[in-house]
Amino acid sequence: MTDVSGNALLTRIVKELVTRTSLIVGLFGAGRGTSCREDEHDEILNAIERGDRSAAKQLTIEHLTHIQDGLELVRTPKKTSSLVKILSSKEKS
């Protein structure tokens, strides 16, 4: 996508961000809404190709917000019981 810009540094930065973002989504995605809409990337790319900075910026912000909203960054630890508690709570026959 960033190859269109002709800027090697921008291309490298975006590729690194995509890799990191994918890892974060994989680890913290709540399973709802973390997937990109089918046309999101195309819309951003089209705005960049048209030279419409304002639209590209707005679409990118919306895209990243959509991803962020689908993340569950604060997880509460699952309550686990110890083996002793599990075994001692069983009725003895």
C-alpha positions in Angstrom: 0.0 0.0 0.0 2.7 2.5 0.9 4.7 1.6 -2.2 2.4 4.0 -4.0 3.9 6.9 -2.0 7.4 6.2 -3.4 8.8 6.8 0.0 10.9 3.8 1.2 11.1 5.0 4.8 7.3 5.4 5.0 6.9 1.9 3.4 9.2 0.4 6.0 7.5 2.1 9.0 4.0 1.1 7.8 5.1 -2.5 7.3 6.5 -2.6 10.8 3.3 -1.1 12.2 1.2 -3.6 10.4 3.2 -6.4 11.8 3.0 -5.1 15.3 -0.7 -4.3 15.0 -1.4 -7.8 13.7 0.4 -9.3 16.7 -1.6 -7.1 19.1 -4.9 -8.0 17.4 -4.0 -11.7 17.6 -3.2 -11.4 21.3 -5.8 -9.0 22.5 -8.6 -9.2 19.9 -11.9 -9.8 21.6 -13.2 -11.7 18.6 -15.7 -9.0 17.8 -14.9 -6.2 15.5 -11.2 -6.6 15.2 -11.3 -7.5 11.6 -10.9 -4.9 9.0 -13.8 -4.1 6.7 -13.2 -5.5 3.3 -12.9 -2.0 1.7 -11.1 -0.1 4.4 -7.6 -0.5 3.0 -8.8 0.3 -0.6 -10.5 3.4 0.6 -7.4 4.7 2.3 -5.2 3.8 -0.7 -7.6 5.5 -3.1 -7.5 8.7 -1.1 -3.6 8.6 -1.0 -3.5 8.0 -4.8 -5.9 11.0 -5.3 -3.6 13.1 -3.2 -6.6 13.7 -0.8 -4.6 14.1 2.4 -7.7 15.0 4.5 -9.7 12.0 3.4 -6.7 9.7 3.8 -6.1 11.0 7.3 -9.8 10.7 8.3 -10.1 7.2 6.9 -6.9 6.1 8.6 -8.1 7.4 12.0 -11.5 5.7 11.5 -9.7 2.4 10.6 -7.4 2.5 13.6 -10.2 3.4 15.9 -12.2 0.5 14.6 -9.4 -1.8 15.3 -8.7 -0.3 18.7 -12.4 -0.6 19.7 -12.2 -4.4 19.0 -9.3 -4.9 21.4 -9.6 -6.2 25.0 -6.4 -4.7 26.4 -7.4 -5.0 30.1 -8.2 -8.6 30.9 -9.3 -9.8 34.2 -7.5 -13.0 35.2 -9.6 -16.1 35.2 -10.3 -17.3 38.7 -8.8 -20.7 39.2 -9.2 -23.1 42.1 -6.4 -25.0 43.6 -6.4 -28.8 43.4 -6.9 -29.0 47.1 -10.0 -26.9 47.0 -11.5 -28.9 44.1 -10.9 -32.2 45.8 -12.0 -31.1 49.3 -15.3 -29.7 48.0 -16.3 -33.1 46.7 -18.7 -35.1 48.8 -17.1 -38.2 50.2 -18.9 -41.4 49.6 
